[in-house]
Amino acid sequence: MSPLKFTLVKTGAGGEHSVQGFLQEIWMTFIFSVLGALLVVEGIPYFAFPGRVKNWALALQEVPEKNLRIMGSFSILAGLLLLYIVKVYFR
């Protein structure tokens, strides 16, 4: 894979913008869109079922830390695998 070369492109208004700046803008838009969607999904249980969330949080205190770390590890690995699959197969 060859490295990307960034050149300047002229806009219709006569100004110049770099391709790198354009890509950074797209990347930041994507990141903030994903974070916004994540916050919406995370907020749904607190809004729809606040009592159940409290009960779940109390029950979570009884789960050993080792089990929580294992669940967290699997969640991280599943997320990384999903990102890899999207990057490789949906390009």
Backbone as a chain_set.jsonl record, in Angstrom:
{"seq": "MSPLKFTLVKTGAGGEHSVQGFLQEIWMTFIFSVLGALLVVEGIPYFAFPGRVKNWALALQEVPEKNLRIMGSFSILAGLLLLYIVKVYFR", "coords": {"N": [[0.844, -1.162, 0.0], [0.673, 2.14, -0.916], [1.847, 5.268, 0.467], [-0.421, 7.931, 1.277], [-0.684, 10.915, -0.608], [-1.017, 14.288, -0.002], [-2.52, 17.008, -1.483], [-3.083, 20.432, -2.381], [-6.284, 21.719, -3.049], [-8.302, 23.807, -5.037], [-11.028, 25.79, -4.03], [-14.384, 26.724, -4.96], [-14.734, 29.35, -4.17], [-12.331, 30.563, -4.425], [-10.524, 30.2, -2.41], [-8.116, 28.104, -0.68], [-8.012, 24.72, 0.351], [-6.762, 22.018, 2.196], [-6.494, 18.576, 1.321], [-5.968, 16.898, 3.392], [-6.977, 18.339, 5.585], [-9.659, 18.234, 4.91], [-10.142, 15.469, 5.122], [-9.64, 15.152, 7.848], [-11.752, 16.625, 8.867], [-13.939, 15.076, 8.034], [-13.362, 12.75, 9.484], [-13.582, 13.691, 12.15], [-16.275, 14.406, 12.151], [-17.409, 11.887, 11.835], [-16.51, 10.587, 14.2], [-17.755, 12.161, 16.217], [-20.407, 11.706, 15.508], [-20.664, 8.95, 15.997], [-20.13, 8.922, 18.765], [-22.304, 10.451, 19.645], [-24.457, 8.778, 18.897], [-23.86, 6.602, 20.514], [-24.236, 7.715, 23.077], [-26.988, 8.193, 22.971], [-28.007, 5.552, 22.786], [-26.984, 4.519, 25.173], [-28.383, 6.078, 27.008], [-31.053, 5.346, 26.838], [-31.967, 3.07, 28.507], [-31.836, 4.293, 31.081], [-33.685, 6.311, 30.858], [-36.067, 4.975, 30.085], [-36.372, 2.801, 31.878], [-35.76, 3.424, 34.76], [-35.948, 2.357, 37.391], [-35.33, -0.361, 37.078], [-32.707, -0.132, 36.213], [-31.473, 0.825, 38.528], [-31.832, -1.403, 40.22], [-30.357, -3.279, 38.781], [-27.817, -2.14, 38.969], [-27.357, -2.434, 41.706], [-27.35, -5.226, 41.888], [-25.112, -5.72, 40.376], [-23.006, -5.14, 42.033], [-22.602, -7.44, 43.436], [-21.332, -9.168, 41.762], [-18.299, -10.804, 41.157], [-15.098, -9.136, 40.807], [-13.304, -10.29, 39.01], [-14.972, -11.629, 37.187], [-16.274, -9.419, 36.071], [-14.127, -8.174, 34.798], [-13.525, -10.121, 32.89], [-15.898, -10.094, 31.371], [-15.727, -7.448, 30.426], [-13.364, -7.63, 28.928], [-14.125, -9.435, 26.888], [-16.079, -7.881, 25.692], [-14.566, -5.701, 24.719], [-12.88, -7.084, 22.905], [-14.823, -8.088, 21.13], [-15.81, -5.682, 20.081], [-13.476, -4.68, 18.828], [-13.095, -6.716, 16.937], [-15.423, -6.416, 15.406], [-14.972, -3.81, 14.365], [-12.695, -4.392, 12.818], [-13.748, -6.223, 10.946], [-15.602, -4.576, 9.617], [-13.827, -2.707, 8.524], [-12.228, -4.295, 6.816], [-14.002, -5.797, 5.131], [-16.026, -4.083, 4.222], [-15.11, -1.962, 2.742]], "CA": [[0.0, 0.0, 0.0], [1.492, 3.345, -0.99], [1.359, 6.33, 1.356], [-1.259, 8.944, 0.646], [-0.084, 12.219, -0.813], [-2.031, 15.316, 0.136], [-2.259, 18.2, -2.275], [-4.062, 21.487, -2.184], [-7.29, 21.837, -4.094], [-8.964, 25.116, -5.009], [-12.469, 25.768, -3.858], [-15.073, 27.63, -5.867], [-14.647, 30.734, -3.696], [-10.991, 31.069, -4.637], [-9.661, 29.825, -1.298], [-7.5, 26.788, -0.781], [-8.19, 23.819, 1.474], [-5.988, 20.807, 1.982], [-7.227, 17.31, 1.359], [-5.778, 16.391, 4.744], [-7.949, 19.025, 6.426], [-10.974, 17.689, 4.557], [-10.237, 14.137, 5.715], [-9.749, 15.323, 9.288], [-13.118, 17.079, 9.14], [-14.815, 13.906, 7.886], [-13.067, 11.868, 10.606], [-14.163, 14.267, 13.359], [-17.723, 14.275, 12.009], [-17.716, 10.48, 12.087], [-16.29, 10.299, 15.622], [-18.808, 12.785, 17.013], [-21.663, 11.019, 15.2], [-20.649, 7.68, 16.723], [-20.278, 9.227, 20.186], [-23.687, 10.864, 19.865], [-25.302, 7.586, 18.83], [-23.566, 5.819, 21.711], [-24.898, 8.356, 24.211], [-28.431, 7.949, 22.838], [-28.269, 4.151, 23.138], [-26.698, 4.362, 26.608], [-29.367, 6.797, 27.803], [-32.394, 4.758, 26.72], [-32.41, 2.346, 29.71], [-32.011, 5.209, 32.204], [-34.92, 7.056, 30.625], [-37.233, 4.1, 29.991], [-36.496, 1.869, 32.992], [-34.833, 3.855, 35.821], [-35.994, 1.434, 38.531], [-34.585, -1.574, 36.734], [-31.283, 0.214, 36.161], [-31.016, 0.86, 39.917], [-31.75, -2.784, 40.696], [-29.248, -3.91, 38.084], [-26.581, -1.604, 39.537], [-27.18, -3.085, 43.008], [-26.979, -6.616, 41.64], [-23.774, -5.726, 39.793], [-22.045, -5.097, 43.132], [-22.393, -8.809, 43.923], [-20.542, -9.907, 40.771], [-16.866, -10.687, 41.446], [-14.347, -8.28, 39.881], [-12.717, -11.133, 37.963], [-16.001, -11.842, 36.167], [-16.483, -8.145, 35.375], [-12.991, -7.978, 33.89], [-13.686, -11.062, 31.77], [-16.964, -9.556, 30.516], [-15.183, -6.265, 29.777], [-12.394, -8.077, 27.921], [-14.87, -9.968, 25.744], [-16.74, -6.753, 25.032], [-13.537, -4.988, 23.961], [-12.475, -7.925, 21.774], [-15.928, -8.119, 20.167], [-15.812, -4.383, 19.412], [-12.329, -4.623, 17.908], [-13.375, -7.63, 15.828], [-16.429, -5.768, 14.565], [-14.296, -2.74, 13.628], [-11.833, -5.017, 11.817], [-14.601, -6.772, 9.885], [-16.122, -3.447, 8.841], [-12.723, -2.11, 7.766], [-11.728, -5.198, 5.776], [-15.002, -6.299, 4.201], [-16.976, -3.08, 3.758], [-14.378, -0.843, 2.171]], "C": [[0.898, 1.236, 0.0], [0.942, 4.414, -0.055], [0.535, 7.341, 0.589], [-0.486, 10.244, 0.5], [-1.197, 13.245, -0.786], [-1.618, 16.543, -0.658], [-3.34, 19.226, -1.988], [-5.029, 21.507, -3.354], [-7.972, 23.186, -3.943], [-10.459, 24.918, -4.821], [-13.09, 26.764, -4.82], [-14.95, 29.09, -5.456], [-13.255, 31.321, -3.869], [-10.038, 30.743, -3.504], [-9.061, 28.451, -1.52], [-7.743, 26.004, 0.5], [-7.39, 22.562, 1.19], [-6.904, 19.595, 2.038], [-7.121, 16.728, 2.762], [-6.775, 17.04, 5.709], [-9.356, 18.511, 6.182], [-11.172, 16.321, 5.193], [-10.351, 14.212, 7.232], [-11.157, 15.767, 9.67], [-14.105, 15.925, 9.049], [-14.621, 12.968, 9.076], [-13.709, 12.393, 11.881], [-15.689, 14.187, 13.316], [-18.159, 12.852, 12.33], [-17.606, 10.158, 13.581], [-17.406, 10.893, 16.474], [-20.174, 12.164, 16.726], [-21.761, 9.702, 15.96], [-20.826, 7.921, 18.221], [-21.703, 9.666, 20.519], [-24.636, 9.684, 19.858], [-25.099, 6.711, 20.065], [-24.269, 6.4, 22.932], [-26.418, 8.162, 24.164], [-28.763, 6.525, 23.283], [-28.035, 3.922, 24.627], [-27.774, 5.018, 27.471], [-30.751, 6.182, 27.801], [-32.804, 3.987, 27.977], [-32.662, 3.26, 30.907], [-33.311, 5.999, 32.075], [-36.14, 6.145, 30.724], [-37.451, 3.237, 31.234], [-35.574, 2.262, 34.16], [-34.814, 2.927, 37.033], [-35.196, 0.173, 38.272], [-33.087, -1.31, 36.672], [-30.713, 0.258, 37.577], [-30.856, -0.548, 40.479], [-30.565, -3.512, 40.061], [-27.912, -3.443, 38.661], [-26.305, -2.219, 40.914], [-26.742, -4.535, 42.846], [-25.555, -6.721, 41.101], [-22.698, -5.704, 40.876], [-21.705, -6.488, 43.654], [-21.537, -9.639, 42.97], [-19.064, -9.713, 41.096], [-16.137, -9.853, 40.369], [-13.738, -9.081, 38.738], [-13.723, -11.348, 36.832], [-16.285, -10.562, 35.381], [-15.356, -7.864, 34.389], [-13.097, -8.892, 32.676], [-14.766, -10.554, 30.815], [-16.48, -8.32, 29.762], [-14.206, -6.626, 28.67], [-13.103, -8.608, 26.678], [-15.569, -8.853, 24.973], [-15.742, -5.961, 24.177], [-13.127, -5.786, 22.732], [-13.565, -7.995, 20.703], [-16.0, -6.801, 19.396], [-14.678, -4.249, 18.426], [-12.539, -5.529, 16.705], [-14.393, -7.022, 14.869], [-15.809, -4.638, 13.739], [-13.4, -3.298, 12.53], [-12.648, -5.552, 10.645], [-15.142, -5.651, 9.005], [-15.032, -2.855, 7.977], [-12.304, -2.988, 6.592], [-12.795, -5.506, 4.722], [-15.958, -5.249, 3.643], [-16.285, -1.833, 3.236], [-14.767, -0.605, 0.763]], "O": [[1.791, 1.353, 0.84], [-0.262, 4.474, 0.194], [0.762, 7.579, -0.598], [0.279, 10.623, 1.387], [-2.208, 13.09, -1.471], [-0.504, 17.047, -0.517], [-4.383, 18.908, -1.417], [-4.634, 21.331, -4.506], [-8.192, 23.649, -2.824], [-11.064, 24.004, -5.381], [-12.38, 27.564, -5.429], [-15.051, 29.979, -6.301], [-13.024, 32.471, -3.495], [-8.839, 30.991, -3.63], [-9.452, 27.727, -2.436], [-7.685, 26.557, 1.598], [-7.351, 22.096, 0.051], [-7.937, 19.595, 2.707], [-8.074, 16.133, 3.264], [-7.351, 16.357, 6.556], [-10.148, 18.367, 7.113], [-12.237, 16.036, 5.74], [-11.077, 13.425, 7.839], [-11.692, 15.329, 10.689], [-15.002, 15.802, 9.884], [-15.595, 12.448, 9.621], [-14.319, 11.624, 12.623], [-16.324, 13.929, 14.338], [-19.159, 12.64, 13.015], [-18.497, 9.533, 14.155], [-17.946, 10.219, 17.351], [-21.017, 12.103, 17.621], [-22.815, 9.373, 16.505], [-21.585, 7.209, 18.878], [-22.242, 9.291, 21.56], [-25.521, 9.588, 20.708], [-26.056, 6.146, 20.596], [-24.836, 5.657, 23.733], [-27.055, 7.988, 25.202], [-29.69, 6.317, 24.065], [-28.802, 3.208, 25.273], [-28.042, 4.542, 28.574], [-31.551, 6.474, 28.69], [-33.9, 4.222, 28.485], [-33.6, 3.031, 31.67], [-33.956, 6.313, 33.076], [-37.13, 6.495, 31.368], [-38.594, 2.971, 31.606], [-34.685, 1.487, 34.511], [-33.761, 2.732, 37.639], [-34.47, -0.304, 39.145], [-32.287, -2.172, 37.038], [-29.6, -0.213, 37.812], [-29.861, -0.85, 41.137], [-29.859, -4.269, 40.729], [-26.988, -4.239, 38.824], [-25.153, -2.493, 41.25], [-25.873, -5.015, 43.573], [-24.87, -7.713, 41.349], [-21.592, -6.199, 40.657], [-20.645, -6.692, 44.245], [-21.064, -10.712, 43.347], [-18.619, -8.582, 41.291], [-16.508, -9.865, 39.196], [-13.668, -8.591, 37.61], [-13.369, -11.259, 35.656], [-16.511, -10.61, 34.172], [-15.593, -7.377, 33.283], [-12.79, -8.48, 31.557], [-14.583, -10.577, 29.598], [-16.79, -8.159, 28.582], [-14.21, -6.013, 27.602], [-12.73, -8.276, 25.553], [-15.637, -8.886, 23.745], [-16.048, -5.596, 23.042], [-13.035, -5.233, 21.636], [-13.268, -7.964, 19.509], [-16.227, -6.806, 18.186], [-14.875, -3.763, 17.312], [-12.202, -5.16, 15.58], [-14.232, -7.11, 13.652], [-16.087, -4.52, 12.545], [-13.346, -2.744, 11.432], [-12.281, -5.357, 9.487], [-15.139, -5.768, 7.779], [-15.275, -2.53, 6.815], [-12.052, -2.484, 5.498], [-12.499, -5.473, 3.528], [-16.645, -5.524, 2.659], [-16.856, -0.744, 3.298], [-14.243, 0.308, 0.124]]}, "num_chains": 1, "name": "protein.A"}
